[in-house]
């Protein structure tokens, strides 16, 4: 199962973590995993190339794990991008509950 955690600060979304494989198909043919991966990559490209917002990205391919965080001071400015990605991930989870789950954490 892919476990996605959305990290919320006072100003909005400030980070995202995606961990594990969805198990929705054979390795390399798992469309659920591909959808989640595509959205996380879109977030990274949006932060880096569109918004030009500094973000910290941590990847561990052995787990697999990708963790992305950005400054809370930028949360409102990045809201359209980050909320669209978060809502899209929630849609995938609602359609594939046995393969993807989304949790939300509020940080101070």
C-alpha positions in Angstrom: 0.0 0.0 0.0 1.1 3.5 -0.7 0.8 5.7 2.3 0.6 9.4 1.6 0.9 12.0 4.4 0.0 15.6 3.9 1.6 18.0 6.3 -0.4 21.2 7.0 0.8 24.3 8.7 -1.1 27.4 9.7 -0.6 28.9 6.3 -1.5 25.8 4.3 0.1 22.7 3.0 3.8 22.6 3.8 4.8 19.1 2.9 4.0 15.7 1.5 5.3 12.2 2.0 4.6 9.2 -0.2 5.8 5.8 1.1 5.5 2.3 -0.3 4.2 0.6 -3.4 0.4 0.4 -4.0 0.4 -3.2 -5.1 -2.2 -2.5 -7.7 -0.3 -4.4 -10.4 3.0 -6.0 -11.4 6.1 -3.9 -10.9 6.4 -1.6 -13.9 2.7 -2.1 -14.8 1.0 -0.7 -11.7 -1.2 2.2 -12.9 -2.1 3.3 -9.4 1.5 3.6 -8.4 2.3 5.4 -11.7 -0.6 7.9 -11.0 0.7 8.7 -7.5 4.3 9.0 -8.8 3.2 11.3 -11.6 1.5 13.6 -9.2 4.4 13.8 -6.8 6.7 14.5 -9.8 4.3 17.2 -11.0 4.5 18.8 -7.5 8.3 18.8 -7.6 8.4 20.3 -11.1 5.8 22.9 -10.2 7.7 23.9 -7.1 11.0 24.0 -8.8 10.3 25.2 -12.3 7.0 27.1 -12.1 6.9 28.6 -8.7 10.7 28.7 -8.2 10.1 27.9 -4.6 12.9 26.2 -2.7 11.9 22.8 -1.4 13.7 20.1 0.4 13.3 16.6 -1.2 14.4 13.4 0.4 14.3 10.1 -1.5 14.9 6.6 -0.4 14.4 4.2 -3.3 14.9 1.1 -1.0 11.6 1.8 0.9 10.4 3.6 -1.5 10.0 6.9 0.1 9.8 10.5 -1.2 9.4 13.4 1.3 9.0 17.0 0.0 8.8 20.0 2.3 8.7 23.7 1.6 8.7 26.9 3.8 5.5 27.6 5.6 6.0 31.3 4.6 5.5 30.2 1.0 2.4 28.0 1.7 -0.2 30.6 0.7 1.6 31.5 -2.4 1.9 27.8 -3.4 -1.7 27.0 -2.4 -3.2 26.5 -5.9 -0.4 24.1 -6.9 -0.2 22.1 -3.6 -3.9 21.9 -3.0 -4.5 20.6 -6.6 -1.9 17.9 -6.0 -3.4 17.0 -2.6 -6.9 16.8 -3.9 -5.8 14.7 -6.8 -4.0 12.2 -4.5 -7.2 12.0 -2.3 -9.2 11.2 -5.5 -6.8 8.4 -6.3 -7.0 7.1 -2.7 -10.9 7.2 -2.8 -11.0 5.1 -5.9 -8.3 2.7 -4.8 -8.8 2.4 -1.1 -7.0 -1.0 -0.8 -3.9 0.4 -2.5 -3.5 4.1 -1.5 -4.4 5.9 1.8 -4.0 9.5 2.6 -3.6 10.9 6.1 -3.2 14.5 7.1 -1.0 15.9 9.9 -1.2 19.4 11.3 2.1 20.8 12.3 2.9 24.0 14.2 
